[in-house]
Amino acid sequence: MPRFVVGTTPKQASWLNAKRFSLTVQFVPSSVIAGNTGLIFGKWGSAPVADLNSNTWDFVLNPGAADGTNLDKSMAEAPDKGSLWLVSDTADQVVNLVEENIKEREQETA
C-alpha cells in the first residue's frame, strides 16, 4: 500500500480517474505510527478545511479509520471519479492510499 503524508496544508491525493473501480484511504493507527494522533479531512473535487465545524469536507478519519469510494466493491465502478483532497489538523499524518482501476479489476476476475 502506498503511504501518503498529509499535513495542515490541503494536498491532492488522487486525480480525476474515469476508470476508477475503487479508492480507499486508511489513516494508519497510532499503534503503528505513534505520531498519527490527529484527524484527516477528505473532500472530493476541492480542498477541505481541517475543522469539524466546517461544511467543506465529505469525510473525517480518526487514526485507524478508512473511507473512500466503492469500499465494499459491490458496484461495477466507483461513483466518485473526481480528484480527492486531504488535509489534517495535525502535521505529518500518514495514510495508506489504494486506488484500483476497472481494467485491473477485470484482469483479476478473468
KETIVEX-485802 format. One record per residue: residue number from 1; residue in one letter; chain; x, y, z of N, C-alpha, C in turn. Coordinates in nm, 2 decimals. Example, Ala and Ser with C-alpha at 12.3 -4.5 7.8 and 13.67 -1.06 7.14 Angstrom:
REM residues 2
{1, A, A, {1.32, -0.57, 0.78}, {1.23, -0.45, 0.78}, {1.32, -0.33, 0.78}},
{2, S, A, {1.28, -0.22, 0.71}, {1.37, -0.11, 0.71}, {1.29, 0.00, 0.79}},
***
This chain:
REM residues 110
{1, M, A, {0.08, -0.12, 0.00}, {0.00, 0.00, 0.00}, {0.09, 0.12, 0.00}},
{2, P, A, {0.06, 0.22, -0.09}, {0.14, 0.34, -0.09}, {0.11, 0.43, 0.03}},
{3, R, A, {0.21, 0.48, 0.09}, {0.20, 0.57, 0.20}, {0.19, 0.71, 0.15}},
{4, F, A, {0.12, 0.79, 0.22}, {0.10, 0.93, 0.18}, {0.10, 1.02, 0.30}},
{5, V, A, {0.18, 1.12, 0.31}, {0.18, 1.21, 0.43}, {0.09, 1.33, 0.41}},
{6, V, A, {0.01, 1.35, 0.50}, {-0.09, 1.46, 0.50}, {-0.05, 1.56, 0.61}},
{7, G, A, {-0.05, 1.69, 0.57}, {-0.02, 1.79, 0.67}, {-0.14, 1.89, 0.69}},
{8, T, A, {-0.11, 2.01, 0.74}, {-0.21, 2.11, 0.76}, {-0.24, 2.19, 0.64}},
{9, T, A, {-0.17, 2.17, 0.53}, {-0.20, 2.23, 0.40}, {-0.27, 2.13, 0.31}},
{10, P, A, {-0.39, 2.16, 0.26}, {-0.46, 2.07, 0.17}, {-0.37, 2.01, 0.06}},
{11, K, A, {-0.38, 1.88, 0.03}, {-0.30, 1.82, -0.07}, {-0.39, 1.73, -0.15}},
{12, Q, A, {-0.36, 1.73, -0.28}, {-0.44, 1.65, -0.37}, {-0.38, 1.51, -0.37}},
{13, A, A, {-0.46, 1.41, -0.32}, {-0.41, 1.27, -0.31}, {-0.44, 1.18, -0.43}},
{14, S, A, {-0.54, 1.22, -0.50}, {-0.58, 1.14, -0.62}, {-0.64, 1.24, -0.73}},
{15, W, A, {-0.62, 1.21, -0.85}, {-0.67, 1.29, -0.96}, {-0.79, 1.23, -1.02}},
{16, L, A, {-0.86, 1.31, -1.11}, {-0.97, 1.26, -1.19}, {-0.93, 1.13, -1.25}},
{17, N, A, {-1.02, 1.03, -1.24}, {-0.99, 0.90, -1.30}, {-1.12, 0.83, -1.34}},
{18, A, A, {-1.15, 0.84, -1.47}, {-1.28, 0.79, -1.53}, {-1.29, 0.64, -1.52}},
{19, K, A, {-1.17, 0.57, -1.50}, {-1.17, 0.43, -1.49}, {-1.16, 0.38, -1.35}},
{20, R, A, {-1.19, 0.46, -1.25}, {-1.17, 0.42, -1.11}, {-1.28, 0.31, -1.07}},
{21, F, A, {-1.23, 0.20, -1.02}, {-1.31, 0.10, -0.96}, {-1.33, 0.12, -0.81}},
{22, S, A, {-1.23, 0.15, -0.74}, {-1.24, 0.18, -0.60}, {-1.12, 0.26, -0.56}},
{23, L, A, {-1.14, 0.34, -0.45}, {-1.03, 0.42, -0.39}, {-1.05, 0.41, -0.24}},
{24, T, A, {-0.94, 0.37, -0.17}, {-0.95, 0.36, -0.02}, {-0.84, 0.44, 0.04}},
{25, V, A, {-0.88, 0.52, 0.14}, {-0.78, 0.60, 0.22}, {-0.80, 0.54, 0.37}},
{26, Q, A, {-0.69, 0.49, 0.42}, {-0.69, 0.44, 0.56}, {-0.58, 0.52, 0.64}},
{27, F, A, {-0.63, 0.58, 0.75}, {-0.54, 0.66, 0.84}, {-0.47, 0.55, 0.92}},
{28, V, A, {-0.34, 0.54, 0.91}, {-0.26, 0.44, 0.98}, {-0.28, 0.47, 1.13}},
{29, P, A, {-0.31, 0.36, 1.21}, {-0.34, 0.38, 1.35}, {-0.21, 0.43, 1.43}},
{30, S, A, {-0.24, 0.49, 1.54}, {-0.13, 0.55, 1.62}, {-0.05, 0.43, 1.69}},
{31, S, A, {-0.11, 0.31, 1.69}, {-0.03, 0.20, 1.74}, {0.08, 0.15, 1.65}},
{32, V, A, {0.07, 0.19, 1.52}, {0.17, 0.16, 1.42}, {0.26, 0.28, 1.40}},
{33, I, A, {0.21, 0.40, 1.39}, {0.29, 0.52, 1.37}, {0.24, 0.61, 1.49}},
{34, A, A, {0.33, 0.63, 1.59}, {0.29, 0.70, 1.71}, {0.25, 0.84, 1.69}},
{35, G, A, {0.30, 0.91, 1.59}, {0.26, 1.05, 1.56}, {0.13, 1.07, 1.50}},
{36, N, A, {0.06, 0.96, 1.46}, {-0.07, 0.97, 1.40}, {-0.18, 0.99, 1.51}},
{37, T, A, {-0.20, 1.11, 1.55}, {-0.29, 1.14, 1.66}, {-0.40, 1.24, 1.62}},
{38, G, A, {-0.40, 1.29, 1.50}, {-0.49, 1.40, 1.46}, {-0.61, 1.34, 1.39}},
{39, L, A, {-0.67, 1.43, 1.31}, {-0.79, 1.39, 1.22}, {-0.75, 1.43, 1.08}},
{40, I, A, {-0.80, 1.34, 0.98}, {-0.78, 1.37, 0.84}, {-0.92, 1.40, 0.78}},
{41, F, A, {-0.92, 1.51, 0.71}, {-1.05, 1.56, 0.64}, {-1.03, 1.53, 0.49}},
{42, G, A, {-1.13, 1.47, 0.43}, {-1.13, 1.44, 0.29}, {-1.24, 1.50, 0.21}},
{43, K, A, {-1.22, 1.54, 0.09}, {-1.32, 1.61, 0.01}, {-1.29, 1.57, -0.14}},
{44, W, A, {-1.40, 1.54, -0.21}, {-1.40, 1.51, -0.35}, {-1.41, 1.64, -0.43}},
{45, G, A, {-1.31, 1.66, -0.52}, {-1.32, 1.77, -0.61}, {-1.26, 1.90, -0.57}},
{46, S, A, {-1.24, 1.93, -0.44}, {-1.18, 2.05, -0.40}, {-1.12, 2.03, -0.26}},
{47, A, A, {-1.04, 2.13, -0.21}, {-0.97, 2.12, -0.09}, {-1.06, 2.14, 0.03}},
{48, P, A, {-1.06, 2.05, 0.13}, {-1.14, 2.07, 0.25}, {-1.07, 2.16, 0.35}},
{49, V, A, {-1.14, 2.20, 0.46}, {-1.08, 2.28, 0.57}, {-1.07, 2.18, 0.69}},
{50, A, A, {-0.96, 2.18, 0.76}, {-0.94, 2.09, 0.87}, {-1.01, 2.15, 1.00}},
{51, D, A, {-1.14, 2.14, 1.00}, {-1.23, 2.19, 1.11}, {-1.36, 2.12, 1.11}},
{52, L, A, {-1.38, 2.05, 1.22}, {-1.51, 1.98, 1.24}, {-1.63, 2.06, 1.22}},
{53, N, A, {-1.62, 2.19, 1.25}, {-1.74, 2.28, 1.23}, {-1.76, 2.33, 1.09}},
{54, S, A, {-1.67, 2.30, 1.00}, {-1.68, 2.34, 0.86}, {-1.77, 2.25, 0.78}},
{55, N, A, {-1.83, 2.30, 0.68}, {-1.91, 2.21, 0.59}, {-1.83, 2.19, 0.46}},
{56, T, A, {-1.70, 2.20, 0.46}, {-1.62, 2.18, 0.34}, {-1.56, 2.04, 0.32}},
{57, W, A, {-1.59, 1.95, 0.41}, {-1.54, 1.81, 0.39}, {-1.65, 1.71, 0.37}},
{58, D, A, {-1.61, 1.60, 0.30}, {-1.70, 1.49, 0.28}, {-1.69, 1.38, 0.38}},
{59, F, A, {-1.57, 1.36, 0.44}, {-1.55, 1.26, 0.54}, {-1.43, 1.30, 0.63}},
{60, V, A, {-1.44, 1.25, 0.76}, {-1.33, 1.27, 0.85}, {-1.28, 1.14, 0.91}},
{61, L, A, {-1.15, 1.12, 0.91}, {-1.09, 1.00, 0.96}, {-1.02, 1.02, 1.09}},
{62, N, A, {-1.04, 0.93, 1.19}, {-0.95, 0.93, 1.31}, {-0.85, 0.82, 1.29}},
{63, P, A, {-0.75, 0.81, 1.37}, {-0.65, 0.71, 1.35}, {-0.71, 0.57, 1.34}},
{64, G, A, {-0.67, 0.49, 1.24}, {-0.72, 0.36, 1.22}, {-0.84, 0.35, 1.13}},
{65, A, A, {-0.91, 0.46, 1.10}, {-1.03, 0.46, 1.02}, {-1.00, 0.46, 0.87}},
{66, A, A, {-1.10, 0.42, 0.79}, {-1.08, 0.42, 0.65}, {-1.21, 0.47, 0.58}},
{67, D, A, {-1.20, 0.53, 0.46}, {-1.31, 0.58, 0.38}, {-1.26, 0.58, 0.24}},
{68, G, A, {-1.35, 0.61, 0.15}, {-1.32, 0.62, 0.01}, {-1.44, 0.60, -0.08}},
{69, T, A, {-1.43, 0.53, -0.19}, {-1.54, 0.51, -0.28}, {-1.55, 0.37, -0.32}},
{70, N, A, {-1.66, 0.31, -0.32}, {-1.68, 0.17, -0.36}, {-1.60, 0.07, -0.27}},
{71, L, A, {-1.60, 0.10, -0.14}, {-1.51, 0.03, -0.05}, {-1.55, -0.12, -0.04}},
{72, D, A, {-1.68, -0.15, -0.05}, {-1.71, -0.30, -0.04}, {-1.71, -0.36, -0.18}},
{73, K, A, {-1.67, -0.29, -0.28}, {-1.65, -0.34, -0.42}, {-1.78, -0.40, -0.47}},
{74, S, A, {-1.89, -0.36, -0.43}, {-2.02, -0.41, -0.47}, {-2.07, -0.35, -0.61}},
{75, M, A, {-2.01, -0.24, -0.65}, {-2.06, -0.17, -0.77}, {-1.96, -0.21, -0.88}},
{76, A, A, {-2.00, -0.19, -1.00}, {-1.92, -0.22, -1.12}, {-1.81, -0.11, -1.13}},
{77, E, A, {-1.83, 0.01, -1.08}, {-1.73, 0.11, -1.08}, {-1.76, 0.21, -0.97}},
{78, A, A, {-1.66, 0.29, -0.93}, {-1.67, 0.38, -0.82}, {-1.76, 0.50, -0.86}},
{79, P, A, {-1.85, 0.54, -0.78}, {-1.94, 0.66, -0.81}, {-1.86, 0.79, -0.80}},
{80, D, A, {-1.76, 0.79, -0.72}, {-1.67, 0.92, -0.72}, {-1.55, 0.90, -0.80}},
{81, K, A, {-1.54, 0.97, -0.91}, {-1.43, 0.95, -1.00}, {-1.34, 1.08, -1.00}},
{82, G, A, {-1.38, 1.18, -0.93}, {-1.30, 1.31, -0.93}, {-1.18, 1.30, -0.84}},
{83, S, A, {-1.12, 1.42, -0.83}, {-1.00, 1.43, -0.75}, {-1.03, 1.42, -0.60}},
{84, L, A, {-0.94, 1.36, -0.52}, {-0.96, 1.35, -0.38}, {-0.85, 1.44, -0.31}},
{85, W, A, {-0.90, 1.53, -0.22}, {-0.81, 1.62, -0.15}, {-0.81, 1.58, 0.00}},
{86, L, A, {-0.70, 1.58, 0.07}, {-0.69, 1.55, 0.21}, {-0.62, 1.67, 0.28}},
{87, V, A, {-0.65, 1.69, 0.41}, {-0.58, 1.78, 0.49}, {-0.60, 1.73, 0.64}},
{88, S, A, {-0.51, 1.76, 0.72}, {-0.51, 1.72, 0.86}, {-0.51, 1.84, 0.95}},
{89, D, A, {-0.56, 1.82, 1.07}, {-0.55, 1.93, 1.18}, {-0.42, 1.92, 1.25}},
{90, T, A, {-0.33, 1.82, 1.21}, {-0.20, 1.79, 1.28}, {-0.10, 1.77, 1.17}},
{91, A, A, {0.02, 1.81, 1.18}, {0.13, 1.80, 1.08}, {0.17, 1.65, 1.07}},
{92, D, A, {0.21, 1.61, 0.95}, {0.27, 1.48, 0.92}, {0.19, 1.36, 0.96}},
{93, Q, A, {0.07, 1.35, 0.92}, {-0.01, 1.23, 0.95}, {0.00, 1.14, 0.83}},
{94, V, A, {0.01, 1.01, 0.85}, {0.04, 0.91, 0.74}, {-0.09, 0.83, 0.72}},
{95, V, A, {-0.12, 0.82, 0.59}, {-0.23, 0.74, 0.54}, {-0.19, 0.64, 0.44}},
{96, N, A, {-0.26, 0.53, 0.42}, {-0.24, 0.44, 0.31}, {-0.35, 0.48, 0.21}},
{97, L, A, {-0.31, 0.48, 0.08}, {-0.40, 0.52, -0.03}, {-0.39, 0.41, -0.14}},
{98, V, A, {-0.50, 0.35, -0.16}, {-0.50, 0.24, -0.27}, {-0.61, 0.28, -0.37}},
{99, E, A, {-0.58, 0.29, -0.49}, {-0.67, 0.31, -0.60}, {-0.67, 0.19, -0.70}},
{100, E, A, {-0.78, 0.14, -0.73}, {-0.79, 0.03, -0.83}, {-0.87, 0.07, -0.95}},
{101, N, A, {-0.82, 0.04, -1.07}, {-0.89, 0.08, -1.19}, {-0.98, -0.04, -1.24}},
{102, I, A, {-1.08, 0.00, -1.32}, {-1.17, -0.11, -1.37}, {-1.09, -0.21, -1.45}},
{103, K, A, {-1.00, -0.17, -1.53}, {-0.93, -0.27, -1.61}, {-0.85, -0.37, -1.53}},
{104, E, A, {-0.79, -0.32, -1.42}, {-0.71, -0.40, -1.33}, {-0.81, -0.50, -1.26}},
{105, R, A, {-0.92, -0.46, -1.23}, {-1.02, -0.54, -1.16}, {-1.07, -0.65, -1.26}},
{106, E, A, {-1.09, -0.62, -1.39}, {-1.13, -0.72, -1.49}, {-1.02, -0.82, -1.50}},
{107, Q, A, {-0.90, -0.79, -1.50}, {-0.79, -0.88, -1.52}, {-0.78, -0.98, -1.40}},
{108, E, A, {-0.81, -0.93, -1.28}, {-0.81, -1.02, -1.16}, {-0.92, -1.12, -1.16}},
{109, T, A, {-1.04, -1.08, -1.21}, {-1.15, -1.17, -1.21}, {-1.16, -1.26, -1.34}},
{110, A, A, {-1.07, -1.24, -1.43}, {-1.08, -1.32, -1.56}, {-1.01, -1.46, -1.54}},
***
